[in-house]
Structures are given as structure tokens and as C-alpha cells.
């Protein structure tokens, strides 16, 4: 199992399907703190991503991620769509060189994605956003790399880290975006963006060993 094409395309398709299937759940969670349309937006992003994957199965990872980011930016041009697109585009810039094992590449990609999302969205760890999930995933992947885990093991650990981070956001006070306007309404409910990340990674981890 590696991140080389077409393996990466297959994992991205699994993630897209999982996110699209969670449309109602994501809308519900987003409704406690936002417009209640995250699921709809991410469903559109997922379809855009799948269209790119269908036409670029053999593309190099950096080109594939860049194409996915550009497509999401075009077809899901909301705040959340823009942040996800930014994550893909930033990741695309670092997966090509230097080459390394798949876990190191994935850790590098998620670090770049987190930095891009933070710069674009102006959120920090602890603000109750997807950044909290991304930070947990980055920490997990770096630990997995240091421990010499293979990609499947690292993905499973990252998925668990994302789930734990999602649960933790339920106790956080939102400090940015629409959620910060209604902090009491958001209390007790996990952040929808973190939940989306956890759903995607869990699906990928469950399918990576197949």
C-alpha cells in the first residue's frame, strides 16, 4: 500500500464517497453553529473530486491533488469549500519532492494542508475548527513515522486521532466564524469540519488494507 497513483486516487475516492454519504449528519452538526449546509457543500466538493479522479487515475500525486483542489474551489466556492481546496493545493506543493516513504509524505502533506487552512481561515488550534482535527492528524502521522509504522497502520492511528479531536471540540468555545456568534448553541456538539475529517479518514483507514 502506497500513495503512488492509482492508489492515492482510490483512497481519495473512498473519502469522497464517505463525506457525501454523511451529508445529513454534517448538515445537522453545522446547524448548531453555522448555516447548516456543510454537508451540501461537501457533497458538491466530493462530486467535483470524483470527476477529477475519474479523469486522472494515473496522474502524479502532486498533479492529482492540485487538480482536486482547483476543482473543489470551482464547484464548492463557499468558506468551507475554499478551505478544503486550499488544503489540497498546499498539500500538492509538498508531496512531490523530496521523495520518501508514504507515511512521511502523508505527514508532510497534512502539515502543509493545516498551515494553508490556518493562513486562509485565520483559525488557531483550540478555536474549535477543522484545524483542531488537522493538528491531531499531523501529530499522529509524525509519531507513526517515527515509530516506523506502515501506511495502513498510520492511517488507522490518524483516523482515531481525528475522532478523538472531534469529540474534544464539543467542549470547546468557538472563537472564529459564525459559530462564535452563537457559542451556547454550539456547546456540547462537535465541530462539523472536524467531524468531516474524521469521517473521511475513518473510511480511508478501513479501506486502505484491502
C-alpha positions, 0 to 999 in steps of 0.5 A: 500500500502506497500513495503512488497513483492509482492508489492515492486516487482510490483512497481519495475516492473512498473519502469522497464517497464517505463525506457525501454519504454523511451529508445529513449528519454534517448538515445537522452538526453545522446547524448548531453553529453555522448555516447548516449546509456543510454537508451540501457543500461537501457533497458538491466538493466530493462530486467535483473530486470524483470527476477529477479522479475519474479523469486522472487515475494515473496522474502524479500525486502532486498533479492529482491533488492540485487538480482536486483542489482547483476543482473543489474551489470551482464547484464548492466556492463557499468558506468551507469549500475554499478551505478544503481546496486550499488544503489540497493545493498546499498539500500538492506543493509538498508531496512531490519532492523530496521523495520518501516513504508514504507515511512521511509524505502523508505527514508532510502533506497534512502539515502543509494542508493545516498551515494553508487552512490556518493562513486562509481561515485565520483559525488557531488550534483550540478555536474549535475548527477543522484545524483542531482535527488537522493538528491531531492528524499531523501529530499522529502521522509524525509519531507513526513515522517515527515509530516506523509504522506502515501506511495502513497502520498510520492511517488507522492511528490518524483516523482515531486521532481525528475522532478523538479531536472531534469529540474534544471540540464539543467542549470547546468555545468557538472563537472564529466564524459564525459559530462564535456568534452563537457559542451556547448553541454550539456547546456540547456538539462537535465541530462539523469540519472536524467531524468531516475529517474524521469521517473521511479518514475513518473510511480511508483507514478501513479501506486502505488494507484491502 
